[in-house]
């Protein structure tokens, strides 16, 4: 904390200069400028970390006053730019050539300026006489931004360490892990090569979709501090009045936004985690079926398979009002301590959820529900999951954006079919067989060890001391052990045969698109033996 003192002092001076104490109950400012403008200017002066915070708040008019949210929206792409001449110099140093050799045209006046970079328009060199040159945008990292971010992240680390050590809820809230997760996100955003790779993957995932379009990345012109990609033309999502005047169907636009989010998370496990209005444009070529045009791919998210499954099952259980399952999932995943009674947690969740389901869909805020659910979970020592913080923030942003577009948005109606389809894709027979086929070689490799371990386990089953029981008791126990051993042996034979059949088929499939008849027959025989073993074991 001592090292962070100079930065804390600087922050305090900025908040005092802009009269921000009124936001936390202090006296009104003597500054005549609107409070939202003063807050925006203060965050802008404090740097990228604070600008990101303001951007997040701007998408939540349900949390902050409308006048403040409107002003903070300017932080999305209207941050004070740095000089075009400096941007030109950075590009030339990074790409090793003068601008005139790199581009047919280059506009030194920035098209947009954000917290960590700014964007200039340009045209690539024509390929032939009739080619006007491909329209592109050139994104340039702000000079000195790395150093400023490092200072603020160091401050956050110090505050998190202090909170974890001294705050009563510090260990449960895990602030150091949350800051570490945020640190990874923001430093990834400072690498424009990584952003280009993110854009390329999102483009592959959604190429040909009528819901959203992602631009082409030009890798020959891209470095860690310079990114060149296709220029897209659309109407910014911040210009809602213009979109209304054009007759854009806001219901379709809002529902498509929700669909994109849930498919990115659960279908692709790769989601755009910074989709504020400054990063989204609307393709209005068909106002009845408007689609999205995405830019700025510095922040993306992914989840582990376990977290993804638990999250999906939690969503589905909530959609189906299965509070018992939600409680069980929290216990199974370790998100709440194992000594919590599932019945108690189930009752608490029902208390939060039932009043929500009693309201019209348009009056239900998933964001507010999440906040209330976390309040309840805190009573049961809920462990904050740092890896889910980015997803939660993105979900709140998506819902806030959707409700700005269409207040009657039915988040549940849009999301539930996607979740059900995701679950079916994981458990249907074709998907199960495909996973077994893929994992066949690994199963075959593990088969000898599995059989050996099974035999060791069975060998230990009869080694109980007999002197602790009388003769009749010993005989009864031996009889029970013999029956149990037979069942275990049949189960082991069945399981081993089934694994062998799957492994045989999987290995044959690696060498041929269609395995031979003999391989198929042998695999079916193994499967038959496996079925016989299981029937004998469990009858």
C-alpha positions in Angstrom: 0.0 0.0 0.0 2.9 2.4 0.7 4.1 2.1 -2.9 0.5 2.9 -4.1 0.3 6.1 -2.0 1.4 8.5 -4.7 -1.2 7.2 -7.1 -3.9 7.3 -4.4 -3.0 10.9 -3.8 -3.2 11.7 -7.5 -6.6 10.1 -7.7 -7.9 12.1 -4.7 -6.7 15.3 -6.3 -8.5 14.6 -9.5 -11.8 13.7 -7.8 -11.5 16.9 -5.7 -10.7 19.1 -8.7 -13.8 17.8 -10.5 -16.0 18.0 -7.4 -17.0 14.4 -7.4 -17.6 14.1 -3.7 -21.3 14.7 -4.3 -21.5 11.2 -5.9 -20.9 9.7 -2.4 -22.9 12.1 -0.3 -20.5 15.1 -0.2 -21.4 18.7 -0.6 -22.6 19.8 -4.2 -19.8 21.0 -6.4 -19.2 24.7 -7.2 -18.3 23.6 -10.7 -21.1 24.7 -13.1 -20.6 21.9 -15.5 -23.1 18.9 -15.4 -22.1 16.1 -13.0 -21.9 13.5 -15.8 -19.5 15.7 -17.7 -17.3 16.2 -14.7 -17.2 12.5 -13.9 -16.4 11.6 -17.6 -13.5 14.2 -17.7 -12.1 12.9 -14.3 -12.2 9.2 -15.5 -10.6 10.3 -18.8 -7.8 12.1 -17.0 -7.2 9.1 -14.6 -6.5 6.8 -17.6 -7.5 3.5 -19.3 -8.4 1.5 -16.2 -10.9 4.2 -15.0 -12.2 4.8 -18.6 -13.1 1.1 -18.8 -15.0 1.4 -15.5 -16.9 4.4 -17.0 -17.7 2.5 -20.2 -19.2 -0.4 -18.1 -21.3 2.1 -16.1 -22.6 3.8 -19.3 -24.4 0.6 -20.3 -26.3 0.4 -17.1 -28.9 3.2 -16.9 -30.7 1.0 -14.4 -27.8 1.5 -12.0 -26.6 5.1 -12.7 -28.8 8.1 -13.5 -29.6 8.6 -17.2 -27.8 11.9 -17.5 -24.6 10.3 -16.1 -24.9 7.2 -18.3 -25.4 9.4 -21.4 -22.3 11.4 -20.7 -20.2 8.3 -19.8 -21.2 6.8 -23.2 -18.8 9.3 -24.8 -16.0 7.3 -23.2 -16.7 4.5 -25.7 -15.1 6.2 -28.6 -14.8 9.9 -27.9 -11.8 10.0 -25.6 -9.3 12.9 -26.1 -7.1 11.7 -29.1 -3.4 12.0 -29.5 -1.9 13.8 -32.5 -2.2 12.2 -36.0 1.5 13.0 -36.6 2.4 10.9 -33.6 0.2 8.1 -34.8 1.9 8.3 -38.3 5.3 8.0 -36.6 4.3 5.0 -34.6 2.9 3.2 -37.7 6.1 3.9 -39.7 8.4 2.7 -36.9 6.4 -0.5 -36.4 6.0 -1.4 -40.1 9.4 -0.2 -41.2 8.2 1.9 -44.2 6.9 5.4 -44.8 3.1 5.8 -44.8 3.1 6.6 -48.5 4.6 3.2 -49.3 2.2 1.4 -47.0 -1.2 3.0 -48.0 -2.7 4.7 -51.0 -4.4 7.1 -48.6 -4.1 7.8 -44.9 -6.2 10.2 -42.8 -4.2 11.7 -39.9 -7.5 12.9 -38.3 -8.6 10.0 -36.1 -12.0 8.4 -36.8 -12.4 7.5 -33.2 -10.4 7.5 -30.0 -10.8 5.2 -27.1 -9.0 4.3 -23.8 -6.1 2.4 -25.1 -5.9 3.2 -28.8 -7.3 5.3 -31.6 -8.4 4.5 -35.2 -7.5 6.2 -38.5 -9.1 5.5 -41.9 -6.9 4.5 -44.9 -6.9 2.7 -48.2 -4.6 -0.1 -49.3 -2.5 0.2 -52.5 -4.6 -0.6 -55.6 -4.0 -4.0 -57.1 -4.7 -2.9 -60.7 -5.8 0.2 -62.6 -9.5 -0.2 -61.9 -9.0 -0.9 -58.2 -9.6 2.1 -55.9 -7.9 0.4 -53.0 -9.4 -1.6 -50.2 -10.9 0.5 -47.4 -9.3 -0.2 -44.0 -9.0 1.2 -40.5 -5.6 1.5 -38.8 -5.7 1.0 -35.0 -2.8 2.5 -33.1 -1.9 1.9 -29.5 -1.7 5.1 -27.4 1.9 6.1 -26.6 2.7 5.4 -22.9 -0.5 3.5 -22.3 1.4 0.4 -21.0 3.1 2.3 -18.2 -0.1 4.0 -17.1 -2.0 0.7 -17.0 0.8 -1.0 -15.1 0.7 1.8 -12.4 -3.1 1.4 -12.0 -3.0 -2.4 -11.9 -0.3 -2.2 -9.2 -2.7 0.0 -7.2 -5.5 -2.4 -7.7 -3.3 -5.3 -6.5 -2.3 -3.4 -3.4 -6.0 -2.5 -2.6 -7.0 -6.1 -3.2 -4.2 -7.5 -0.9 -5.3 -5.0 1.8 -8.9 -5.9 1.4 -8.2 -9.7 1.5 -6.1 -9.3 4.6 -8.3 -6.9 6.6 -11.8 -6.9 5.3 -14.2 -9.5 7.0 -15.3 -10.8 3.6 -11.9 -10.6 2.0 -11.0 -14.3 1.8 -14.5 -15.2 0.4 -14.6 -12.4 -2.1 -11.1 -13.3 -3.3 -10.2 -9.8 -4.5 -6.6 -10.7 -5.5 -7.9 -13.4 -7.9 -10.4 -11.0 -9.3 -7.7 -8.4 -9.9 -5.5 -11.0 -11.4 -8.2 -12.0 -13.9 -8.8 -8.3 -14.8 -5.0 -7.8 -15.1 -4.9 -10.6 -17.7 -7.8 -9.1 -19.6 -6.5 -5.5 -19.8 -2.9 -6.5 -20.7 -4.2 -8.8 -23.4 -6.1 -5.8 -24.8 -2.8 -3.9 -25.1 -1.5 -6.5 -27.6 -3.0 -5.7 -31.0 -1.7 -8.9 -32.5 -3.8 -10.8 -30.0 -6.8 -8.6 -30.9 -6.3 -9.5 -34.6 -6.3 -13.2 -33.7 -9.5 -12.8 -31.7 -11.2 -11.1 -34.6 -10.1 -13.8 -37.0 -11.5 -16.6 -34.8 -14.8 -14.7 -34.3 -15.0 -14.2 -38.0 -14.5 -17.9 -38.7 -17.1 -18.8 -36.0 -19.7 -16.5 -37.6 -18.9 -16.4 -41.3 -22.0 -16.5 -43.3 -24.3 -15.7 -40.4 -27.2 -13.3 -40.9 -26.8 -12.1 -37.3 -23.3 -10.5 -37.2 -20.3 -9.7 -39.3 -16.6 -9.5 -38.3 -14.0 -7.7 -40.5 -11.0 -9.1 -42.3 -7.6 -8.7 -40.6 -4.6 -7.7 -42.8 -1.7 -9.5 -41.1 1.0 -8.0 -43.3 0.2 -4.6 -41.7 -0.3 -5.8 -38.2 2.0 -5.6 -35.2 1.7 -5.6 -31.4 0.9 -1.8 -31.4 -0.7 -1.5 -34.9 -3.7 -3.3 -36.3 -5.1 -3.0 -39.8 -8.5 -4.4 -40.6 -11.4 -4.0 -43.1 -13.4 -0.9 -42.6 -17.1 -1.6 -42.0 -19.9 0.8 -42.7 -23.0 0.9 -40.5 -24.9 3.0 -38.1 -23.5 3.2 -34.5 -25.7 1.7 -31.9 -25.4 4.9 -30.0 -27.5 6.7 -32.6 -30.8 5.2 -31.5 -32.9 8.1 -32.8 -31.3 7.7 -36.3 -32.1 4.0 -36.3 -35.7 4.7 -35.2 -36.1 7.2 -38.0 -34.9 4.6 -40.5 -37.6 2.2 -39.3 -35.2 -0.4 -37.8 -37.0 -3.3 -36.0 -35.6 -2.9 -32.5 -37.2 -6.1 -31.2 -35.4 -8.2 -33.8 -32.1 -6.3 -33.1 -32.4 -6.8 -29.3 -33.3 -10.5 -29.6 -30.5 -11.1 -32.0 -28.0 -9.5 -29.6 -29.1 -11.9 -26.9 -28.9 -14.8 -29.3 -25.3 -13.8 -30.3 -24.2 -13.6 -26.7 -25.5 -17.0 -25.7 -24.2 -18.7 -28.8 -20.8 -17.2 -28.5 -20.7 -18.5 -24.9 -22.3 -21.9 -25.2 -21.9 -22.9 -28.8 -18.4 -21.5 -29.4 -17.0 -20.9 -25.9 -15.4 -17.7 -27.2 -17.3 -14.5 -26.6 -16.8 -10.8 -27.3 -16.6 -9.4 -23.8 -16.6 -5.6 -24.6 -19.8 -5.2 -26.7 -20.7 -1.7 -25.5 -22.5 0.6 -28.1 -19.2 2.2 -29.2 -18.1 -1.2 -30.5 -21.2 -2.2 -32.3 -22.7 -0.9 -35.6 -25.9 -1.9 -37.3 -26.3 -3.1 -40.9 -29.5 -1.4 -42.0 -29.6 -2.8 -45.5 -32.7 -4.7 -44.3 -34.4 -2.7 -41.5 -36.9 -5.5 -40.8 -34.0 -7.9 -40.1 -31.1 -5.7 -39.0 -27.8 -7.4 -38.2 -24.7 -6.4 -36.2 -21.3 -5.2 -37.4 -18.7 -5.7 -34.6 -15.4 -3.9 -34.0 -12.8 -3.8 -31.2 -11.9 -7.4 -30.2 -9.3 -6.7 -27.4 -11.4 -8.3 -24.7 -12.7 -11.8 -25.2 -13.7 -14.6 -22.8 -13.5 -18.4 -22.6 -14.5 -20.8 -19.8 -13.3 -24.2 -18.8 -15.5 -27.2 -19.8 -16.5 -27.7 -16.1 -17.4 -24.0 -15.6 -19.3 -24.0 -18.9 -21.3 -27.1 -18.0 -22.1 -25.8 -14.5 -23.2 -22.5 -15.8 -25.4 -24.0 -18.5 -27.1 -26.3 -16.0 -27.6 -23.4 -13.6 -29.3 -21.4 -16.4 -31.5 -24.2 -17.4 -32.4 -25.0 -13.8 -33.4 -21.4 -13.3 -35.4 -21.2 -16.5 -37.3 -24.3 -15.3 -37.6 -23.0 -11.7 -35.7 -26.1 -10.4 -34.2 -24.4 -7.4 -33.2 -27.8 -5.9 -30.9 -28.4 -8.9 -29.4 -24.9 -8.6 -28.5 -25.7 -4.9 -27.0 -29.1 -5.8 -24.9 -27.5 -8.6 -23.5 -24.9 -6.3 -22.5 -27.7 -3.8 -21.1 -30.0 -6.5 -19.0 -27.2 -8.0 -17.6 -26.1 -4.7 -19.1 -22.6 -5.1 -20.6 -22.9 -1.6 -19.1 -24.9 1.3 -19.9 -28.6 1.5 -21.4 -28.3 4.9 -24.3 -26.1 3.7 -27.6 -28.0 3.6 -28.9 -28.1 0.1 -32.5 -27.6 1.4 -31.5 -24.4 3.1 -29.9 -23.0 0.0 -32.8 -24.1 -2.2 -35.2 -22.3 0.1 -33.1 -19.1 -0.1 -33.0 -19.2 -3.9 -36.7 -19.8 -4.1 -37.2 -16.7 -1.9 -35.3 -14.5 -4.4 -36.7 -16.1 -7.6 -40.4 -16.6 -7.1 -41.2 -12.8 -6.8 -39.3 -12.3 -10.1 -41.3 -15.0 -11.9 -44.5 -13.4 -10.7 -43.8 -10.3 -12.7 -44.4 -9.7 -16.4 -41.3 -10.6 -18.5 -40.7 -7.0 -19.4 -40.2 -6.1 -15.8 -37.7 -8.8 -15.0 -34.0 -7.7 -15.0 -31.6 -10.6 -15.1 -28.9 -8.3 -13.9 -30.9 -7.3 -10.8 -31.7 -11.0 -10.3 -28.0 -11.9 -10.3 -27.2 -9.2 -7.8 -29.9 -10.4 -5.5 -28.8 -14.0 -5.9 -25.3 -13.0 -4.9 -26.6 -11.2 -1.9 -28.4 -14.5 -0.8 -25.3 -16.6 -1.7 -23.1 -14.4 0.5 -25.1 -15.7 3.6 -23.9 -19.2 2.7 -20.2 -18.2 2.2 -20.4 -18.3 -1.6 -17.0 -18.3 -3.1 -16.6 -15.7 -5.8 -15.5 -17.2 -9.1 -13.0 -14.8 -10.7 -13.1 -16.7 -14.0 -16.8 -15.8 -14.2 -16.5 -12.1 -13.5 -15.9 -11.2 -17.2 -18.9 -13.3 -18.3 -21.2 -11.7 -15.6 -20.1 -8.2 -16.7 -20.7 -9.1 -20.4 -24.2 -10.6 -19.6 -25.1 -7.5 -17.7 -23.9 -5.3 -20.6 -25.9 -7.4 -23.1 -29.1 -7.2 -21.1 -28.7 -3.5 -20.5 -28.1 -2.9 -24.2 -31.0 -5.2 -25.2 -33.4 -3.3 -22.9 -32.3 0.1 -24.3 -33.3 -1.2 -27.7 -36.5 -3.0 -26.7 -37.8 -2.6 -23.2 -40.2 -5.6 -23.6 -37.2 -7.9 -24.3 -37.9 -11.4 -23.2 -34.4 -12.6 -22.3 -35.7 -16.0 -21.2 -37.6 -16.8 -24.3 -34.5 -16.0 -26.5 -32.0 -17.8 -24.3 -33.8 -20.9 -23.2 -33.9 -22.7 -26.6 -30.2 -22.0 -27.1 -29.4 -23.6 -23.7 -31.6 -26.6 -24.3 -30.0 -27.1 -27.8 -26.5 -26.8 -26.2 -27.4 -29.5 -23.6 -28.8 -31.8 -26.2 -25.7 -31.4 -28.4 -23.7 -32.7 -25.5 -25.8 -35.7 -24.5 -27.4 -37.0 -27.7 -26.2 -40.4 -28.9 -24.4 -39.0 -32.0 -22.4 -36.6 -29.9 -21.6 -39.2 -27.2 -20.4 -41.7 -29.9 -18.3 -38.9 -31.5 -16.5 -38.2 -28.2 -15.9 -41.9 -27.7 -14.5 -42.3 -31.2 -12.2 -39.3 -30.6 -11.0 -40.7 -27.3 -10.7 -44.3 -28.4 -6.9 -44.3 -28.6 -6.5 -42.9 -25.1 -9.1 -45.4 -23.8 -7.2 -48.3 -25.4 -3.9 -47.1 -23.9 -5.5 -46.9 -20.4 -7.2 -50.3 -20.8 -4.5 -52.6 -19.3 -4.0 -50.3 -16.3 -7.8 -50.2 -15.8 -8.1 -54.0 -15.8 -5.1 -54.3 -13.5 -6.6 -51.8 -11.0 -9.9 -53.6 -11.1 -8.3 -56.9 -10.3 -6.4 -55.4 -7.4 -9.6 -53.9 -6.1 -11.4 -57.2 -6.3 -8.5 -59.0 -4.7 -8.8 -56.8 -1.6 -12.5 -57.5 -1.3 -12.2 -60.7 0.8 -9.4 -59.8 3.1 -11.5 -58.9 6.2 -10.5 -60.3 9.6 -12.8 -63.1 10.7 -12.0 -63.1 14.5 -14.3 -60.1 15.0 -17.5 -62.2 14.2 -18.9 -65.5 15.3 -19.0 -68.5 12.9 -22.4 -67.8 11.4 -21.7 -64.2 11.0 -18.4 -65.0 9.2 -20.2 -67.4 6.8 -22.9 -64.9 6.1 -20.3 -62.2 5.4 -18.4 -64.5 3.2 -21.5 -65.3 1.2 -22.3 -61.7 0.8 -18.7 -61.0 -0.2 -18.8 -63.8 -2.8 -22.0 -62.4 -4.3 -20.6 -58.9 -4.2 -17.4 -60.1 -5.9 -19.3 -61.8 -8.6 -21.3 -58.6 -9.3 -18.1 -56.6 -9.3 -16.4 -59.0 -11.6 -19.3 -59.0 -14.0 -19.3 -55.2 -13.9 -15.6 -55.1 -14.5 -15.9 -57.5 -17.4 -18.8 -55.5 -18.9 -17.0 -52.2 -18.5 -13.7 -53.5 -19.9 -15.4 -55.2 -22.9 -17.4 -52.0 -23.7 -14.2 -49.9 -23.5 -12.4 -52.4 -25.7 -15.1 -52.2 -28.3 -15.1 -48.4 -28.4 -11.3 -48.3 -28.5 -11.2 -50.9 -31.4 -13.7 -48.9 -33.4 -12.1 -45.6 -32.6 -8.6 -46.8 -33.7 -10.0 -48.3 -36.9 -11.8 -45.0 -37.6 -8.5 -43.1 -37.5 -7.2 -45.1 -40.4 -10.3 -45.3 -42.6 -13.4 -43.2 -43.1 -15.5 -46.4 -42.9 -14.2 -49.3 -40.7 -14.3 -52.8 -42.2 -17.1 -55.2 -41.6 -14.9 -57.4 -39.4 -14.0 -54.4 -37.2 -17.7 -53.5 -36.9 -18.7 -57.1 -36.0 -15.9 -57.3 -33.4 -16.9 -54.0 -31.9 -20.5 -55.2 -31.7 -19.4 -58.4 -30.0 -17.4 -56.5 -27.4 -20.5 -54.3 -26.9 -22.6 -57.4 -26.5 -20.3 -58.9 -23.9 -20.3 -55.5 -22.1 -24.1 -55.6 -22.0 -24.2 -59.2 -20.7 -21.7 -58.2 -17.9 -23.8 -55.2 -16.8 -27.0 -57.2 -16.9 -25.4 -59.9 -14.7 -24.0 -57.3 -12.4 -27.1 -55.3 -11.7 -30.0 -57.9 -12.0 
